[in-house]
Amino acid sequence: MMRQYELVERVTRYNPNADEALLNKAYVYAMQKHGSQTRASGDPYFSHPLEVAALLTELKLDDATIAVALLHDTIEDTDATRAEIDELFGEEIGKLVEGLTKISRLDLVSRKAKQAENFRKLLLAIADDVRVLLVKLADRLHNMRTLHHMPESKRGRIAEETMEIYAPLAGRMGMQELREELEDLSFRTLYPDACHTITERLAQIHEKNATLISDIEADLTERLAERGINAVVSSRRKRPYSIFKKMQQKSLGFEQLSDIYGFRVILNTVESCYRVLGIIHTMWPCVPGRFKDYISTPKQNDYRSIHTTVVGPKRQRVELQIRTAAMHRIAENGIAAHALYKDGVTGGRNISTMTSDSRAYAWLRGTIDLLAHGDTPEEFLEHTKLELFHDQVFCFTPKGRLIALPRGATPIDFAYAVHTDVGNTCVGCKVNGRITSLVTELQNGDEVEIVRSQAQTPPPAWEDIVVTGKARAAIRRATRASARQQYGDLGRHILQRAYQRAEKTFEEAALEPYLGTFNCQTTADLLVSVGHGEVSANDVIKAVYPDFVSVVSDLSTNTLPAGTASEGWFDLDQNASVKFKVPGASPEDATDGCLPIRGMSSSLPVRFAPNGGAVPGDRIVGILTPGVGVTIYPIQSPDLKEFDDAPDRWLDVRWDIDPEMPSRFPAQISVSAVNEPGSLAAITGVVSECDGNIDNLKMIRKANDFHEMLIDVEVWDLKHLNRILNQLRAKSNVSQAKRVNG
């Protein structure tokens, strides 16, 4: 176990101005508090926080963080209190220790909702001070290194948690070395056989190629030296989990992998990096499509380097990474290598100073911003995991702004990455100057121009297209807001009609004293509940007017109450051209009260009746179903009988056909035909010749010589449907053709 003076020496080696008294006091306090406690391995428990502190000295972190590492388990596992730590070490260290204590109590691999809520707490604690994350990652690394001492029943859960949360989080913070070790340790536990096989193969390859690797290192170093370039060339071998992941993702066998070994060239200046790139490409032919310049376009986790693959000695593919020493430090240690911890400051500084310099921390802050928009914990976890696990592509706005996106992102993701308002109003795009579909997968270097319209709202179907958490969250928010607005408008119109039928005057303000009766916070909530069908209009009127006796009017006739002075028409479905008819509304209200509900895919569900649908030319009625939406029936539908006792659910509607935007509508027909060869072809041919579209067809054998067909067709209007029926009846092999609900 490391001695007290050894730990202090480690810190003062890279930070001569370290507060030695703080470190000594934290060492002694933690050792005394943990006392005779032991770990599962039988070692003194204090060895664990000491090893965590030692890991952080390798990252050259400030002395306050080292002290927190020593103390991080004291509140959770001893009789130490936050007040006591504040008094002895200061409020800043006390706050960090308490944040780590809360994280330690999280169970991130559990039921989905609990896991998601705990992950929220984890990121909130990290966002408050990134040093919480650095200590937690070191804590997790030491626990994974000693995982074999834990009961076997717990190892899988801890390894899964590490693989799903902590390893990718370390990667997003740019701490690649730590991420790779966490992944390999988890891989060893979760897939022991695969890990053993790959490790053995790697050992065999290394033994076979050891001479070749040393020859390439020496050859490259010598050639660069001849050109006056001082470079450090080193080889690196892919880790087992990285190989396993690539084999899984690309369905490759071990023999097909061409980049098991790679080489790093570390230089002093950025200019030297590009000089070396030119030298290497003149020495050995480069492999097309295997060049990436992360110096000019850094990754979101601050990673900067030039990647290229060449055909080297003995026709072997050689992968090279070219970077400066400063870039290498950040590539290995990420946010922990940031200048914030290299300036000799002994206490911590305001972590917000990091945001202007660190892309990684800016990403973390952006992720935390999702918490403020009311997403459920499950959605938040889903969004964050999407962003943790994706590689990136880099695209540009027409003005040259660089936008980093996950691989597989679409122009819709791009629009939301620019700004939420841009995404919500996106109607089209141009990629590299050409009009392109919004579902196109973007590639590195694409220039994307978003076409906008203020009349647009994002369709709910976009949620299944986008790949970024920000886009999904924004689409869900917009969908919910749109649905709430539409249900609220619908509820208002239902109440207006009910009040008029009751010969009462409707005023929204008059509803406020009765909100508690319906368990609503605001008048808007009550209107939404009425629109949903969760609260009936009659119940609202009875609450406001206790003496009111409801009158059941015959709405099945689709007539308006006597004495109606004027009618207002409100769009129910712009594509299907169906509108609400609200008695007593003025013509001006028809414009102001428009309900922008867009057909079957709308966030406010509007559908046509089963068993026949409805087509323009039919007299129609809308039926409101709680939790389902509005169903449009033709007035002659026998299914309407079941709603005779529910007058509040009936909505007066009418067709409003736009000749410039024709739409097809569903209907169902029944055809009885002779059972003979060619009969089906003749019937479907009639539908096709009449410009009808068959959506579904069901055969029902009634007798040996006849069979019945139920055909779901899409037609323009009632005249079109009747023309199809007349043409079918004219066929010699058809004995009967009729509309199912007609």
LUMBA-284938 format. One record per residue (C-alpha): residue number from 1; chain; x, y, z. Coordinates in steps of 0.1 Angstrom, whole numbers, plus 5000, padded with zeros to 4 digits. Example, Ala and Ser with C-alpha at 12.3 -4.5 7.8 and 13.67 -1.06 7.14 Angstrom:
REC    n  chain     u     v     w
REC    1      A  5123  4955  5078
REC    2      A  5137  4989  5071
REM end
This chain:
REC    n  chain     u     v     w
REC    1      A  5000  5000  5000
REC    2      A  5013  5034  4991
REC    3      A  5028  5055  5019
REC    4      A  5016  5090  5028
REC    5      A  5048  5107  5016
REC    6      A  5048  5087  4984
REC    7      A  5014  5101  4974
REC    8      A  5025  5136  4982
REC    9      A  5056  5132  4961
REC   10      A  5035  5120  4932
REC   11      A  5015  5152  4933
REC   12      A  5044  5176  4939
REC   13      A  5063  5161  4910
REC   14      A  5039  5177  4885
REC   15      A  5025  5204  4908
REC   16      A  5052  5219  4930
REC   17      A  5027  5243  4945
REC   18      A  5004  5216  4958
REC   19      A  4989  5220  4992
REC   20      A  5008  5192  5010
REC   21      A  4990  5199  5043
REC   22      A  4957  5192  5026
REC   23      A  4969  5159  5011
REC   24      A  4984  5148  5044
REC   25      A  4953  5156  5064
REC   26      A  4930  5138  5038
REC   27      A  4953  5107  5039
REC   28      A  4953  5105  5077
REC   29      A  4915  5113  5080
REC   30      A  4904  5087  5055
REC   31      A  4928  5060  5069
REC   32      A  4914  5066  5104
REC   33      A  4878  5066  5093
REC   34      A  4880  5034  5073
REC   35      A  4900  5019  5102
REC   36      A  4898  4981  5102
REC   37      A  4873  4978  5073
REC   38      A  4883  4953  5046
REC   39      A  4874  4948  5010
REC   40      A  4862  4915  4994
REC   41      A  4898  4907  4986
REC   42      A  4907  4909  5023
REC   43      A  4929  4940  5018
REC   44      A  4924  4970  5041
REC   45      A  4895  4991  5027
REC   46      A  4917  5022  5027
REC   47      A  4938  5007  4999
REC   48      A  4909  5014  4975
REC   49      A  4906  5052  4979
REC   50      A  4944  5053  4980
REC   51      A  4946  5035  4946
REC   52      A  4919  5058  4932
REC   53      A  4940  5088  4943
REC   54      A  4971  5072  4927
REC   55      A  4953  5068  4894
REC   56      A  4943  5104  4894
REC   57      A  4980  5114  4900
REC   58      A  4988  5097  4867
REC   59      A  4963  5121  4851
REC   60      A  4981  5150  4869
REC   61      A  4950  5163  4886
REC   62      A  4949  5191  4911
REC   63      A  4954  5184  4948
REC   64      A  4918  5191  4957
REC   65      A  4907  5163  4934
REC   66      A  4933  5140  4949
REC   67      A  4920  5148  4984
REC   68      A  4884  5141  4972
REC   69      A  4896  5107  4959
REC   70      A  4909  5098  4993
REC   71      A  4877  5109  5010
REC   72      A  4851  5097  4984
REC   73      A  4838  5067  5005
REC   74      A  4840  5083  5039
REC   75      A  4804  5096  5041
REC   76      A  4789  5064  5026
REC   77      A  4810  5038  5045
REC   78      A  4820  5054  5078
REC   79      A  4805  5077  5105
REC   80      A  4819  5108  5087
REC   81      A  4794  5135  5079
REC   82      A  4792  5163  5053
REC   83      A  4794  5189  5080
REC   84      A  4825  5174  5094
REC   85      A  4842  5173  5060
REC   86      A  4832  5209  5053
REC   87      A  4847  5220  5086
REC   88      A  4880  5201  5081
REC   89      A  4885  5204  5043
REC   90      A  4862  5232  5031
REC   91      A  4828  5234  5015
REC   92      A  4841  5227  4980
REC   93      A  4856  5194  4989
REC   94      A  4826  5185  5010
REC   95      A  4803  5191  4981
REC   96      A  4824  5169  4958
REC   97      A  4825  5141  4983
REC   98      A  4787  5143  4988
REC   99      A  4781  5142  4950
REC  100      A  4802  5110  4948
REC  101      A  4783  5095  4977
REC  102      A  4750  5100  4959
REC  103      A  4764  5085  4927
REC  104      A  4778  5055  4946
REC  105      A  4742  5047  4958
REC  106      A  4729  5045  4923
REC  107      A  4720  5012  4907
REC  108      A  4723  5020  4870
REC  109      A  4715  4985  4858
REC  110      A  4680  4979  4870
REC  111      A  4645  4983  4858
REC  112      A  4644  5008  4830
REC  113      A  4627  5037  4848
REC  114      A  4649  5034  4878
REC  115      A  4680  5031  4857
REC  116      A  4670  5062  4837
REC  117      A  4663  5083  4867
REC  118      A  4695  5073  4883
REC  119      A  4714  5082  4852
REC  120      A  4698  5117  4853
REC  121      A  4712  5121  4888
REC  122      A  4746  5109  4877
REC  123      A  4749  5135  4849
REC  124      A  4735  5163  4870
REC  125      A  4762  5156  4896
REC  126      A  4789  5155  4869
REC  127      A  4776  5187  4853
REC  128      A  4779  5206  4886
REC  129      A  4816  5198  4887
REC  130      A  4834  5176  4862
REC  131      A  4859  5164  4888
REC  132      A  4831  5143  4902
REC  133      A  4832  5123  4869
REC  134      A  4870  5120  4870
REC  135      A  4870  5106  4905
REC  136      A  4841  5083  4897
REC  137      A  4858  5069  4866
REC  138      A  4890  5062  4885
REC  139      A  4869  5046  4913
REC  140      A  4852  5024  4887
REC  141      A  4885  5015  4870
REC  142      A  4900  5002  4903
REC  143      A  4868  4983  4911
REC  144      A  4870  4966  4877
REC  145      A  4906  4957  4881
REC  146      A  4897  4939  4913
REC  147      A  4863  4926  4901
REC  148      A  4875  4890  4904
REC  149      A  4873  4893  4942
REC  150      A  4836  4901  4940
REC  151      A  4809  4873  4942
REC  152      A  4803  4859  4908
REC  153      A  4766  4869  4910
REC  154      A  4775  4906  4911
REC  155      A  4803  4906  4884
REC  156      A  4780  4906  4854
REC  157      A  4758  4934  4867
REC  158      A  4788  4956  4874
REC  159      A  4805  4948  4841
REC  160      A  4773  4955  4822
REC  161      A  4769  4989  4840
REC  162      A  4805  4997  4831
REC  163      A  4802  4988  4795
REC  164      A  4769  5006  4790
REC  165      A  4775  5038  4810
REC  166      A  4810  5045  4823
REC  167      A  4831  5034  4794
REC  168      A  4812  5054  4767
REC  169      A  4810  5083  4791
REC  170      A  4848  5082  4794
REC  171      A  4851  5081  4757
REC  172      A  4828  5112  4753
REC  173      A  4851  5130  4777
REC  174      A  4881  5120  4755
REC  175      A  4897  5097  4780
REC  176      A  4904  5069  4755
REC  177      A  4930  5049  4774
REC  178      A  4906  5047  4804
REC  179      A  4877  5039  4782
REC  180      A  4895  5010  4764
REC  181      A  4907  4995  4797
REC  182      A  4871  4997  4811
REC  183      A  4858  4980  4780
REC  184      A  4884  4952  4780
REC  185      A  4878  4945  4817
REC  186      A  4840  4944  4811
REC  187      A  4846  4922  4780
REC  188      A  4866  4897  4800
REC  189      A  4837  4893  4824
REC  190      A  4807  4894  4800
REC  191      A  4823  4873  4771
REC  192      A  4851  4853  4787
REC  193      A  4854  4827  4758
REC  194      A  4855  4853  4731
REC  195      A  4880  4874  4751
REC  196      A  4903  4844  4757
REC  197      A  4902  4834  4720
REC  198      A  4910  4869  4707
REC  199      A  4937  4874  4733
REC  200      A  4954  4841  4722
REC  201      A  4952  4851  4686
REC  202      A  4967  4885  4693
REC  203      A  4996  4869  4712
REC  204      A  5003  4846  4682
REC  205      A  5003  4875  4657
REC  206      A  5025  4896  4679
REC  207      A  5051  4868  4681
REC  208      A  5050  4863  4644
REC  209      A  5052  4901  4635
REC  210      A  5074  4914  4663
REC  211      A  5104  4919  4639
REC  212      A  5083  4936  4612
REC  213      A  5068  4960  4637
REC  214      A  5102  4970  4651
REC  215      A  5115  4974  4615
REC  216      A  5087  4998  4606
REC  217      A  5093  5019  4637
REC  218      A  5130  5021  4630
REC  219      A  5126  5027  4593
REC  220      A  5101  5055  4597
REC  221      A  5121  5072  4625
REC  222      A  5152  5071  4604
REC  223      A  5136  5085  4573
REC  224      A  5120  5114  4592
REC  225      A  5153  5122  4609
REC  226      A  5170  5124  4575
REC  227      A  5146  5152  4567
REC  228      A  5153  5170  4599
REC  229      A  5121  5159  4617
REC  230      A  5124  5149  4653
REC  231      A  5096  5124  4659
REC  232      A  5087  5097  4684
REC  233      A  5073  5066  4665
REC  234      A  5056  5039  4685
REC  235      A  5034  5009  4677
REC  236      A  5001  5001  4692
REC  237      A  4980  4969  4691
REC  238      A  4942  4970  4690
REC  239      A  4926  4959  4722
REC  240      A  4906  4927  4724
REC  241      A  4872  4944  4728
REC  242      A  4879  4968  4699
REC  243      A  4886  4938  4677
REC  244      A  4855  4920  4689
REC  245      A  4833  4950  4682
REC  246      A  4847  4955  4647
REC  247      A  4842  4918  4639
REC  248      A  4806  4920  4651
REC  249      A  4797  4953  4634
REC  250      A  4812  4944  4600
REC  251      A  4807  4906  4601
REC  252      A  4844  4900  4596
REC  253      A  4866  4870  4605
REC  254      A  4898  4875  4624
REC  255      A  4919  4869  4593
REC  256      A  4900  4897  4575
REC  257      A  4912  4924  4599
REC  258      A  4938  4946  4584
REC  259      A  4944  4971  4611
REC  260      A  4953  4951  4642
REC  261      A  4985  4971  4645
REC  262      A  4989  5008  4642
REC  263      A  5016  5033  4646
REC  264      A  5017  5068  4662
REC  265      A  5040  5096  4651
REC  266      A  5043  5122  4679
REC  267      A  5057  5156  4668
REC  268      A  5063  5191  4682
REC  269      A  5042  5213  4659
REC  270      A  5010  5211  4637
REC  271      A  5031  5221  4607
REC  272      A  5053  5190  4612
REC  273      A  5022  5168  4612
REC  274      A  5013  5178  4577
REC  275      A  5050  5175  4565
REC  276      A  5051  5140  4579
REC  277      A  5019  5131  4562
REC  278      A  5034  5141  4528
REC  279      A  5065  5122  4535
REC  280      A  5046  5090  4544
REC  281      A  5024  5092  4514
REC  282      A  5054  5095  4491
REC  283      A  5071  5065  4509
REC  284      A  5041  5042  4507
REC  285      A  5009  5042  4487
REC  286      A  4979  5053  4507
REC  287      A  4947  5033  4509
REC  288      A  4918  5053  4493
REC  289      A  4891  5063  4516
REC  290      A  4912  5057  4547
REC  291      A  4923  5093  4554
REC  292      A  4908  5115  4581
REC  293      A  4919  5149  4593
REC  294      A  4908  5154  4628
REC  295      A  4932  5183  4633
REC  296      A  4913  5207  4611
REC  297      A  4880  5192  4622
REC  298      A  4884  5179  4658
REC  299      A  4860  5154  4673
REC  300      A  4834  5165  4698
REC  301      A  4855  5151  4726
REC  302      A  4885  5173  4717
REC  303      A  4903  5145  4699
REC  304      A  4927  5158  4672
REC  305      A  4949  5137  4650
REC  306      A  4956  5128  4613
REC  307      A  4946  5092  4604
REC  308      A  4959  5075  4573
REC  309      A  4964  5039  4561
REC  310      A  4992  5030  4537
REC  311      A  5004  4998  4521
REC  312      A  5037  4994  4539
REC  313      A  5066  4969  4538
REC  314      A  5058  4933  4528
REC  315      A  5025  4947  4513
REC  316      A  5010  4949  4548
REC  317      A  4984  4976  4555
REC  318      A  4998  5000  4581
REC  319      A  4975  5024  4600
REC  320      A  4991  5056  4612
REC  321      A  4981  5084  4636
REC  322      A  5000  5117  4633
REC  323      A  4997  5143  4661
REC  324      A  5015  5167  4683
REC  325      A  5025  5159  4719
REC  326      A  4998  5182  4732
REC  327      A  4972  5164  4710
REC  328      A  4985  5131  4723
REC  329      A  4979  5141  4759
REC  330      A  4943  5150  4752
REC  331      A  4938  5119  4730
REC  332      A  4949  5097  4759
REC  333      A  4934  5116  4789
REC  334      A  4908  5138  4774
REC  335      A  4892  5163  4797
REC  336      A  4916  5154  4824
REC  337      A  4945  5167  4803
REC  338      A  4928  5201  4800
REC  339      A  4948  5232  4810
REC  340      A  4925  5238  4839
REC  341      A  4944  5212  4858
REC  342      A  4979  5222  4846
REC  343      A  4980  5257  4857
REC  344      A  4993  5250  4892
REC  345      A  4961  5261  4910
REC  346      A  4959  5241  4942
REC  347      A  4922  5246  4948
REC  348      A  4895  5240  4922
REC  349      A  4884  5268  4899
REC  350      A  4849  5275  4886
REC  351      A  4843  5246  4862
REC  352      A  4823  5269  4839
REC  353      A  4857  5282  4827
REC  354      A  4861  5249  4809
REC  355      A  4832  5254  4786
REC  356      A  4849  5278  4762
REC  357      A  4879  5255  4757
REC  358      A  4865  5219  4760
REC  359      A  4842  5205  4733
REC  360      A  4837  5174  4755
REC  361      A  4824  5194  4785
REC  362      A  4802  5215  4761
REC  363      A  4786  5182  4749
REC  364      A  4780  5172  4785
REC  365      A  4763  5206  4792
REC  366      A  4742  5202  4761
REC  367      A  4731  5168  4772
REC  368      A  4722  5181  4806
REC  369      A  4701  5208  4789
REC  370      A  4677  5180  4777
REC  371      A  4668  5176  4814
REC  372      A  4651  5210  4814
REC  373      A  4626  5201  4787
REC  374      A  4604  5177  4806
REC  375      A  4614  5144  4789
REC  376      A  4607  5113  4808
REC  377      A  4637  5096  4824
REC  378      A  4634  5067  4800
REC  379      A  4635  5091  4770
REC  380      A  4665  5109  4784
REC  381      A  4684  5077  4789
REC  382      A  4675  5066  4753
REC  383      A  4687  5099  4739
REC  384      A  4719  5100  4758
REC  385      A  4728  5064  4750
REC  386      A  4723  5072  4713
REC  387      A  4748  5100  4715
REC  388      A  4773  5080  4736
REC  389      A  4776  5051  4712
REC  390      A  4777  5067  4678
REC  391      A  4807  5076  4657
REC  392      A  4805  5111  4641
REC  393      A  4803  5128  4607
REC  394      A  4810  5164  4601
REC  395      A  4788  5186  4579
REC  396      A  4787  5223  4572
REC  397      A  4761  5250  4570
REC  398      A  4761  5273  4538
REC  399      A  4780  5299  4560
REC  400      A  4807  5274  4569
REC  401      A  4797  5265  4604
REC  402      A  4808  5230  4613
REC  403      A  4781  5206  4627
REC  404      A  4791  5173  4643
REC  405      A  4765  5146  4641
REC  406      A  4763  5109  4648
REC  407      A  4769  5086  4619
REC  408      A  4736  5078  4602
REC  409      A  4722  5113  4608
REC  410      A  4698  5129  4584
REC  411      A  4692  5165  4573
REC  412      A  4664  5166  4600
REC  413      A  4691  5159  4627
REC  414      A  4712  5186  4611
REC  415      A  4684  5211  4613
REC  416      A  4678  5204  4650
REC  417      A  4716  5206  4657
REC  418      A  4716  5241  4642
REC  419      A  4686  5252  4663
REC  420      A  4654  5237  4676
REC  421      A  4633  5263  4657
REC  422      A  4652  5254  4625
REC  423      A  4642  5217  4630
REC  424      A  4606  5225  4638
REC  425      A  4601  5246  4607
REC  426      A  4621  5223  4583
REC  427      A  4603  5214  4551
REC  428      A  4631  5204  4528
REC  429      A  4669  5205  4523
REC  430      A  4697  5209  4498
REC  431      A  4728  5188  4502
REC  432      A  4758  5201  4483
REC  433      A  4735  5223  4463
REC  434      A  4711  5196  4452
REC  435      A  4675  5191  4465
REC  436      A  4676  5159  4486
REC  437      A  4652  5139  4506
REC  438      A  4651  5147  4543
REC  439      A  4658  5110  4551
REC  440      A  4691  5110  4533
REC  441      A  4721  5098  4554
REC  442      A  4746  5126  4556
REC  443      A  4783  5120  4548
REC  444      A  4815  5137  4560
REC  445      A  4820  5171  4544
REC  446      A  4784  5175  4532
REC  447      A  4771  5211  4530
REC  448      A  4735  5212  4541
REC  449      A  4710  5240  4535
REC  450      A  4676  5237  4553
REC  451      A  4645  5250  4536
REC  452      A  4620  5263  4562
REC  453      A  4584  5273  4565
REC  454      A  4568  5289  4595
REC  455      A  4536  5270  4588
REC  456      A  4554  5236  4593
REC  457      A  4552  5215  4624
REC  458      A  4573  5184  4627
REC  459      A  4554  5152  4618
REC  460      A  4554  5125  4646
REC  461      A  4569  5100  4620
REC  462      A  4601  5120  4621
REC  463      A  4609  5105  4655
REC  464      A  4615  5072  4638
REC  465      A  4638  5088  4613
REC  466      A  4662  5109  4633
REC  467      A  4692  5094  4653
REC  468      A  4701  5123  4676
REC  469      A  4687  5127  4711
REC  470      A  4682  5164  4706
REC  471      A  4661  5159  4675
REC  472      A  4639  5131  4691
REC  473      A  4634  5152  4722
REC  474      A  4623  5183  4702
REC  475      A  4600  5163  4679
REC  476      A  4583  5147  4709
REC  477      A  4579  5180  4726
REC  478      A  4564  5196  4694
REC  479      A  4541  5166  4689
REC  480      A  4528  5168  4725
REC  481      A  4524  5206  4723
REC  482      A  4505  5202  4690
REC  483      A  4483  5174  4703
REC  484      A  4475  5194  4734
REC  485      A  4466  5225  4714
REC  486      A  4444  5205  4691
REC  487      A  4426  5186  4719
REC  488      A  4422  5219  4737
REC  489      A  4406  5235  4706
REC  490      A  4384  5205  4701
REC  491      A  4373  5206  4738
REC  492      A  4365  5243  4735
REC  493      A  4343  5236  4704
REC  494      A  4325  5207  4721
REC  495      A  4317  5229  4751
REC  496      A  4305  5257  4729
REC  497      A  4281  5234  4712
REC  498      A  4269  5218  4745
REC  499      A  4264  5253  4760
REC  500      A  4244  5264  4730
REC  501      A  4222  5233  4732
REC  502      A  4216  5240  4769
REC  503      A  4209  5277  4760
REC  504      A  4237  5289  4782
REC  505      A  4265  5313  4775
REC  506      A  4300  5298  4774
REC  507      A  4328  5317  4791
REC  508      A  4362  5300  4798
REC  509      A  4368  5323  4828
REC  510      A  4337  5309  4844
REC  511      A  4352  5274  4845
REC  512      A  4381  5284  4869
REC  513      A  4362  5279  4902
REC  514      A  4354  5243  4892
REC  515      A  4388  5231  4880
REC  516      A  4393  5211  4912
REC  517      A  4362  5191  4906
REC  518      A  4378  5177  4875
REC  519      A  4413  5174  4889
REC  520      A  4427  5201  4865
REC  521      A  4452  5228  4873
REC  522      A  4442  5252  4845
REC  523      A  4413  5260  4822
REC  524      A  4435  5247  4793
REC  525      A  4438  5214  4811
REC  526      A  4401  5211  4814
REC  527      A  4396  5219  4777
REC  528      A  4421  5192  4768
REC  529      A  4403  5167  4790
REC  530      A  4370  5175  4773
REC  531      A  4387  5171  4739
REC  532      A  4402  5138  4749
REC  533      A  4367  5126  4760
REC  534      A  4379  5121  4796
REC  535      A  4354  5148  4809
REC  536      A  4320  5151  4793
REC  537      A  4305  5185  4783
REC  538      A  4273  5177  4803
REC  539      A  4294  5172  4834
REC  540      A  4310  5205  4830
REC  541      A  4277  5223  4825
REC  542      A  4262  5205  4856
REC  543      A  4292  5216  4877
REC  544      A  4287  5253  4866
REC  545      A  4248  5251  4866
REC  546      A  4238  5225  4892
REC  547      A  4201  5227  4882
REC  548      A  4208  5219  4846
REC  549      A  4190  5189  4831
REC  550      A  4206  5176  4799
REC  551      A  4185  5172  4768
REC  552      A  4193  5144  4744
REC  553      A  4189  5158  4709
REC  554      A  4187  5136  4679
REC  555      A  4221  5142  4664
REC  556      A  4220  5111  4643
REC  557      A  4200  5132  4617
REC  558      A  4231  5154  4613
REC  559      A  4209  5185  4617
REC  560      A  4216  5217  4636
REC  561      A  4195  5229  4666
REC  562      A  4166  5252  4657
REC  563      A  4174  5289  4658
REC  564      A  4210  5286  4647
REC  565      A  4219  5319  4632
REC  566      A  4252  5310  4615
REC  567      A  4277  5282  4612
REC  568      A  4315  5282  4616
REC  569      A  4335  5255  4599
REC  570      A  4368  5242  4615
REC  571      A  4393  5220  4596
REC  572      A  4393  5185  4610
REC  573      A  4416  5170  4585
REC  574      A  4434  5192  4559
REC  575      A  4444  5162  4537
REC  576      A  4411  5144  4540
REC  577      A  4392  5176  4537
REC  578      A  4369  5170  4567
REC  579      A  4358  5200  4589
REC  580      A  4341  5204  4622
REC  581      A  4307  5222  4620
REC  582      A  4302  5243  4651
REC  583      A  4267  5258  4654
REC  584      A  4265  5295  4663
REC  585      A  4300  5304  4653
REC  586      A  4306  5334  4631
REC  587      A  4324  5332  4597
REC  588      A  4354  5350  4612
REC  589      A  4357  5323  4638
REC  590      A  4362  5298  4610
REC  591      A  4396  5313  4603
REC  592      A  4407  5318  4638
REC  593      A  4395  5284  4651
REC  594      A  4411  5263  4624
REC  595      A  4422  5229  4638
REC  596      A  4453  5218  4619
REC  597      A  4448  5181  4622
REC  598      A  4465  5162  4594
REC  599      A  4448  5129  4586
REC  600      A  4455  5095  4599
REC  601      A  4491  5103  4610
REC  602      A  4481  5133  4630
REC  603      A  4490  5137  4667
REC  604      A  4452  5141  4673
REC  605      A  4440  5108  4659
REC  606      A  4414  5112  4632
REC  607      A  4403  5080  4614
REC  608      A  4376  5067  4592
REC  609      A  4351  5041  4604
REC  610      A  4360  5004  4600
REC  611      A  4338  4983  4577
REC  612      A  4333  5008  4549
REC  613      A  4349  5042  4557
REC  614      A  4334  5073  4543
REC  615      A  4338  5092  4510
REC  616      A  4330  5128  4499
REC  617      A  4294  5129  4490
REC  618      A  4283  5110  4520
REC  619      A  4266  5128  4548
REC  620      A  4290  5122  4577
REC  621      A  4292  5126  4615
REC  622      A  4322  5125  4639
REC  623      A  4323  5103  4670
REC  624      A  4347  5113  4698
REC  625      A  4362  5082  4716
REC  626      A  4381  5089  4748
REC  627      A  4418  5082  4744
REC  628      A  4413  5073  4707
REC  629      A  4403  5105  4689
REC  630      A  4376  5112  4663
REC  631      A  4361  5086  4640
REC  632      A  4343  5097  4608
REC  633      A  4312  5076  4599
REC  634      A  4287  5080  4570
REC  635      A  4253  5089  4584
REC  636      A  4238  5057  4571
REC  637      A  4263  5035  4589
REC  638      A  4245  5009  4611
REC  639      A  4274  5012  4636
REC  640      A  4261  5046  4647
REC  641      A  4233  5029  4667
REC  642      A  4256  5020  4695
REC  643      A  4262  5058  4701
REC  644      A  4226  5068  4704
REC  645      A  4228  5072  4742
REC  646      A  4260  5093  4741
REC  647      A  4250  5126  4725
REC  648      A  4281  5144  4738
REC  649      A  4303  5122  4717
REC  650      A  4287  5133  4684
REC  651      A  4304  5160  4663
REC  652      A  4288  5177  4633
REC  653      A  4313  5175  4604
REC  654      A  4313  5181  4567
REC  655      A  4335  5177  4536
REC  656      A  4356  5205  4523
REC  657      A  4372  5194  4491
REC  658      A  4402  5213  4477
REC  659      A  4403  5207  4439
REC  660      A  4440  5214  4438
REC  661      A  4448  5188  4464
REC  662      A  4426  5157  4456
REC  663      A  4428  5128  4480
REC  664      A  4415  5092  4480
REC  665      A  4391  5080  4507
REC  666      A  4384  5045  4520
REC  667      A  4353  5025  4512
REC  668      A  4344  4988  4513
REC  669      A  4325  4969  4487
REC  670      A  4311  4933  4486
REC  671      A  4311  4915  4452
REC  672      A  4294  4881  4446
REC  673      A  4309  4864  4415
REC  674      A  4309  4831  4396
REC  675      A  4337  4809  4407
REC  676      A  4355  4804  4374
REC  677      A  4390  4810  4360
REC  678      A  4396  4847  4353
REC  679      A  4368  4859  4376
REC  680      A  4391  4876  4401
REC  681      A  4412  4892  4373
REC  682      A  4380  4906  4357
REC  683      A  4368  4922  4389
REC  684      A  4402  4938  4399
REC  685      A  4405  4949  4362
REC  686      A  4373  4969  4365
REC  687      A  4385  4986  4397
REC  688      A  4418  4995  4379
REC  689      A  4402  5007  4347
REC  690      A  4380  5030  4368
REC  691      A  4410  5045  4386
REC  692      A  4403  5029  4419
REC  693      A  4430  5016  4442
REC  694      A  4426  4982  4460
REC  695      A  4439  4984  4495
REC  696      A  4429  4949  4507
REC  697      A  4409  4920  4493
REC  698      A  4394  4890  4512
REC  699      A  4378  4859  4495
REC  700      A  4348  4842  4511
REC  701      A  4335  4810  4495
REC  702      A  4297  4809  4499
REC  703      A  4290  4779  4476
REC  704      A  4309  4757  4451
REC  705      A  4298  4779  4421
REC  706      A  4299  4813  4438
REC  707      A  4322  4832  4461
REC  708      A  4321  4866  4478
REC  709      A  4348  4891  4479
REC  710      A  4352  4919  4504
REC  711      A  4373  4946  4487
REC  712      A  4387  4977  4505
REC  713      A  4390  5004  4478
REC  714      A  4402  5040  4478
REC  715      A  4382  5064  4457
REC  716      A  4379  5101  4450
REC  717      A  4343  5106  4460
REC  718      A  4308  5090  4460
REC  719      A  4303  5094  4423
REC  720      A  4336  5076  4417
REC  721      A  4325  5048  4440
REC  722      A  4291  5044  4423
REC  723      A  4308  5043  4389
REC  724      A  4330  5014  4400
REC  725      A  4299  4995  4414
REC  726      A  4279  5001  4382
REC  727      A  4308  4988  4361
REC  728      A  4311  4957  4383
REC  729      A  4273  4950  4381
REC  730      A  4276  4951  4343
REC  731      A  4300  4921  4343
REC  732      A  4284  4888  4333
REC  733      A  4302  4869  4360
REC  734      A  4291  4892  4388
REC  735      A  4258  4885  4404
REC  736      A  4259  4913  4430
REC  737      A  4280  4944  4438
REC  738      A  4272  4967  4467
REC  739      A  4287  4990  4493
REC  740      A  4291  4974  4527
REC  741      A  4277  5002  4548
REC  742      A  4255  5017  4521
REM end
